[in-house]
Amino acid sequence: MATPSPRDCAALAETTAALPPGTDERLSGYALMGMPFRSGHCLAFRRFPASSIGPAYAALWLFRPNAGWTIYADAPPEQSCARYFGADLAGTALTPVERHWEGPFALTVGVPGVVRWSLELKETRSTAALTTAAGLLPEGFWGRPAVLAGMGRFMGPALHAGTLRLAGTVPNGQTYQARPMRVWVVKASHAVIDGTDAGAPKPLPQQLHLGDFWLPQKGLFVADMSLHFPSTAPARTQPAPTNQQAAHTGAHPGRTTS
């Protein structure tokens, strides 16, 4: 069986959008985790066809060296990425976010009048090994912070992407857990930002991060991805004691003691 391409995975996400089980806030889709450029800019792209916080949405993140982060999204801030990262942003904008697959490994995204960004993706031995390992990991392990921490520490050096963290806390205070099941690297990329060529992809002198989420120093595309925000789950309530439990403690259901 042929390995699905990034375009195949994106198409599947669009047509079979489904949220993972849970009571916390959850998102599911695909993303370009981040890409720094010689100009000092950094771009990232998110597409979540399934969302527990509102409608499906797409978002483009833009870091300007002298102005900080702006997130452009086609859903309001409270229903998109700014819900979690807003505290560290210079601004947000509600606007169309374009995306078009030019081929199985070629994606163009943009915001009219702001960014036009083309990407060519590829599989490497490292990305293939990580995709295989993710598929073999038992379901219950994905919710364990220690396991996710170990995976992040391994993925960063293995992909020459700097620091990566699959679990932590975002700027607005929620905890997050990321589950990327498939990964590719960016083979080539070109971006025009605010009318100016951003230059060749190049690691920044200081790696960027928003809270505990680190933007990779090398372009990484992930698919079959889900995000959980465990701290947003409703608090569990303690069940009322049964008659048998009350007998052991000397208390009676529905009666207060003094």
BELHU-V980957 format. One record per residue. N is the residue number from 1. RES is the residue in one small letter. D_CENTER is the distance of its C-alpha to the mean C-alpha in whole Angstrom. Layout:
N_RES_D_CENTER, N_RES_D_CENTER
This chain:
1_m_28, 2_a_26, 3_t_23, 4_p_20, 5_s_19, 6_p_16, 7_r_18, 8_d_19, 9_c_16, 10_a_14, 11_a_18, 12_l_18, 13_a_14, 14_e_16, 15_t_20, 16_t_19, 17_a_16, 18_a_16, 19_l_14, 20_p_14, 21_p_17, 22_g_17, 23_t_18, 24_d_15, 25_e_13, 26_r_11, 27_l_8, 28_s_9, 29_g_9, 30_y_8, 31_a_7, 32_l_9, 33_m_7, 34_g_10, 35_m_14, 36_p_17, 37_f_20, 38_r_24, 39_s_24, 40_g_22, 41_h_19, 42_c_16, 43_l_13, 44_a_10, 45_f_9, 46_r_7, 47_r_9, 48_f_9, 49_p_13, 50_a_13, 51_s_12, 52_s_14, 53_i_15, 54_g_16, 55_p_16, 56_a_14, 57_y_13, 58_a_12, 59_a_11, 60_l_12, 61_w_12, 62_l_15, 63_f_16, 64_r_20, 65_p_22, 66_n_25, 67_a_23, 68_g_19, 69_w_16, 70_t_16, 71_i_14, 72_y_15, 73_a_14, 74_d_16, 75_a_16, 76_p_17, 77_p_16, 78_e_16, 79_q_14, 80_s_11, 81_c_9, 82_a_12, 83_r_13, 84_y_11, 85_f_11, 86_g_15, 87_a_17, 88_d_16, 89_l_16, 90_a_20, 91_g_19, 92_t_17, 93_a_19, 94_l_19, 95_t_20, 96_p_19, 97_v_17, 98_e_18, 99_r_17, 100_h_20, 101_w_20, 102_e_23, 103_g_23, 104_p_22, 105_f_20, 106_a_20, 107_l_18, 108_t_19, 109_v_17, 110_g_18, 111_v_19, 112_p_23, 113_g_25, 114_v_22, 115_v_20, 116_r_21, 117_w_19, 118_s_20, 119_l_18, 120_e_20, 121_l_18, 122_k_20, 123_e_20, 124_t_21, 125_r_23, 126_s_20, 127_t_17, 128_a_20, 129_a_20, 130_l_17, 131_t_16, 132_t_20, 133_a_19, 134_a_16, 135_g_18, 136_l_21, 137_l_19, 138_p_21, 139_e_19, 140_g_20, 141_f_18, 142_w_15, 143_g_15, 144_r_17, 145_p_16, 146_a_18, 147_v_17, 148_l_14, 149_a_15, 150_g_18, 151_m_15, 152_g_13, 153_r_17, 154_f_18, 155_m_15, 156_g_15, 157_p_19, 158_a_19, 159_l_17, 160_h_19, 161_a_16, 162_g_17, 163_t_15, 164_l_12, 165_r_11, 166_l_9, 167_a_10, 168_g_12, 169_t_13, 170_v_11, 171_p_14, 172_n_15, 173_g_16, 174_q_13, 175_t_13, 176_y_9, 177_q_9, 178_a_6, 179_r_8, 180_p_8, 181_m_12, 182_r_13, 183_v_12, 184_w_15, 185_v_16, 186_v_17, 187_k_21, 188_a_21, 189_s_20, 190_h_22, 191_a_21, 192_v_23, 193_i_22, 194_d_25, 195_g_27, 196_t_27, 197_d_26, 198_a_24, 199_g_25, 200_a_24, 201_p_21, 202_k_21, 203_p_20, 204_l_20, 205_p_23, 206_q_21, 207_q_17, 208_l_15, 209_h_13, 210_l_12, 211_g_13, 212_d_12, 213_f_9, 214_w_11, 215_l_10, 216_p_12, 217_q_16, 218_k_16, 219_g_14, 220_l_11, 221_f_10, 222_v_9, 223_a_10, 224_d_11, 225_m_8, 226_s_7, 227_l_6, 228_h_9, 229_f_11, 230_p_14, 231_s_16, 232_t_16, 233_a_18, 234_p_22, 235_a_24, 236_r_26, 237_t_30, 238_q_33, 239_p_35, 240_a_39, 241_p_41, 242_t_43, 243_n_47, 244_q_47, 245_q_45, 246_a_47, 247_a_50, 248_h_49, 249_t_48, 250_g_51, 251_a_49, 252_h_49, 253_p_46, 254_g_47, 255_r_49, 256_t_48, 257_t_50, 258_s_52
